[in-house]
Amino acid sequence: MSGAFAYVGTMTIQPGKQEEARKRLAELIDFVETNEPRMIAFHVFLDEQEGKLTIVQLHPDSASMEFHMQVNAKHFTTAFGFIQSVVSEQYYGAISQTLAAELAKWDDPAVVVTRMPTYEGGFTRTNVR
C-alpha cells in the first residue's frame, strides 16, 4: 500500500478531566515523537468550552499507522481514561488488511466513521514557517 495515510479522531473529555487530559496527551505526544520515526505529523487540538479534543495524524502509508497501533496498544488502554466518548473517526488513504483488522477491534456503532481509501496525490511541505 502506498500513498499518504491520515487519521483524524474527535473525542469528548469527561467533565473535570481537562487537566488530566492535558497531562496524558503531553505524555502521548512525547511517546509518539520518540518511538515513531516514520510519523510525519501528530497534532492534538482542544476545545475547552465544549470539552472536546481532536487528534490529527499524518503517516507516509498504512504500515506506519499499523506500527502506531502496535506501539501504542498498551498505552491506549491507560492513556485515555479521561475520554467520555468518541465522536468521529476519519481515515484517509488505503487501509491494509492488517490495519483493517486492528481497527475493527475498536469499532463502535455509535461512532461516525469516514473512510476515504483512494489517495489521488498531494504534497507535504516541511520547514515552512
For each residue, the residues with C-beta under 8 A, 3 or more apart:
1: 5 61 62 63 93 94 95 96
2: 61 94
3: 61 93 94 119
4: 40 58 59 60 61 92 93 119 122 124
5: 1 58 59 60 61 62 64 65 91 92 93 94 95 119
6: 56 57 58 59 90 91 92 93
7: 55 56 57 59 65 89 90 91 92
8: 54 55 56 57 88 89 90 92
9: 54 55 86 88 89 90
10: 52 53 54 86 87 88 89
11: 52 53 54 55 80 83 84 85 86 87
12: 50 51 52 83 84 85 87
13: 17 18 21 51 52 53 82 83 84
14: 17 51 82 83 84
15: 51 84
16:
17: 13 14 20 21 82
18: 13 21 22 46 48 51 82
19: 22 23
20: 17 23 24 81 82
21: 13 17 18 24 25 46 53 82
22: 18 19 25 26 46
23: 19 20 26 27
24: 20 21 27 28 79 80 81 82
25: 21 22 28 29 44 53
26: 22 23 29 30
27: 23 24 30 31 79
28: 24 25 31 32 44 72 75 79
29: 25 26 32 33 42 44
30: 26 27 33 34
31: 27 28 34 35 72 75
32: 28 29 35 36 39 42 68 72
33: 29 30 36 39 42
34: 30 31
35: 31 32 71
36: 32 33 39 42 64 67 68 71
37:
38: 59 60 64 67
39: 32 33 36 42 57 58 59 64 68
40: 4 58 59 60 124
41: 56 57 58
42: 29 32 33 36 39 55 56 57 58
43: 55 56 57
44: 25 28 29 53 54 55 56
45: 53 54 56
46: 18 21 22 52 53
47: 50 51 52 53 54
48: 18 51
49:
50: 12 47
51: 12 13 14 15 18 47 48 84
52: 10 11 12 13 46 47 87
53: 10 11 13 21 25 44 45 46 47
54: 8 9 10 11 44 45 47
55: 7 8 9 11 42 43 44
56: 6 7 8 41 42 43 44 45
57: 6 7 8 39 41 42 43 65 68
58: 4 5 6 39 40 41 42 124
59: 4 5 6 7 38 39 40 62 64 65 68 93
60: 4 5 38 40 64
61: 1 2 3 4 5 64 65 93
62: 1 5 59 65 66 93 94 95 96 99
63: 1 66 67 96
64: 5 36 38 39 59 60 61 67 68
65: 5 7 57 59 61 62 68 69 99
66: 62 63 69 70 96 98 99 102
67: 36 38 63 64 70 71
68: 32 36 39 57 59 64 65 71 72
69: 65 66 72 73 99 102 103
70: 66 67 73
71: 35 36 67 68 75
72: 28 31 32 68 69 75 76 79
73: 69 70 76 77
74: 77 78
75: 28 31 71 72 78 79
76: 72 73 79 80
77: 73 74
78: 74 75 81
79: 24 27 28 72 75 76
80: 11 24 76 83
81: 20 24 78
82: 13 14 17 18 20 21 24
83: 11 12 13 14 80 86
84: 11 12 13 14 15 51
85: 11 12 110
86: 9 10 11 83 89 108 111
87: 10 11 12 52 111 112
88: 8 9 10 111 112 113 114
89: 7 8 9 10 86 111 112 113 114
90: 6 7 8 9 113 114 115 116
91: 5 6 7 95 103 113 114 115 116 117
92: 4 5 6 7 8 116 119
93: 1 3 4 5 6 59 61 62 116 117 119
94: 1 2 3 5 62 117 118 119
95: 1 5 62 91 99 100 103 115 117
96: 1 62 63 66 99 100
97: 100 101
98: 66 101 102
99: 62 65 66 69 95 96 102 103
100: 95 96 97 103 104
101: 97 98 104 105
102: 66 69 98 99 105 106
103: 69 91 95 99 100 106 107
104: 100 101 107
105: 101 102
106: 102 103
107: 103 104 111 113
108: 86 111
109:
110: 85
111: 86 87 88 89 107 108
112: 87 88 89
113: 88 89 90 91 107
114: 88 89 90 91
115: 90 91 95
116: 90 91 92 93
117: 91 93 94 95
118: 94
119: 3 4 5 92 93 94 122
120:
121:
122: 4 119
123:
124: 4 40 58
125: 128
126:
127:
128: 125
129:
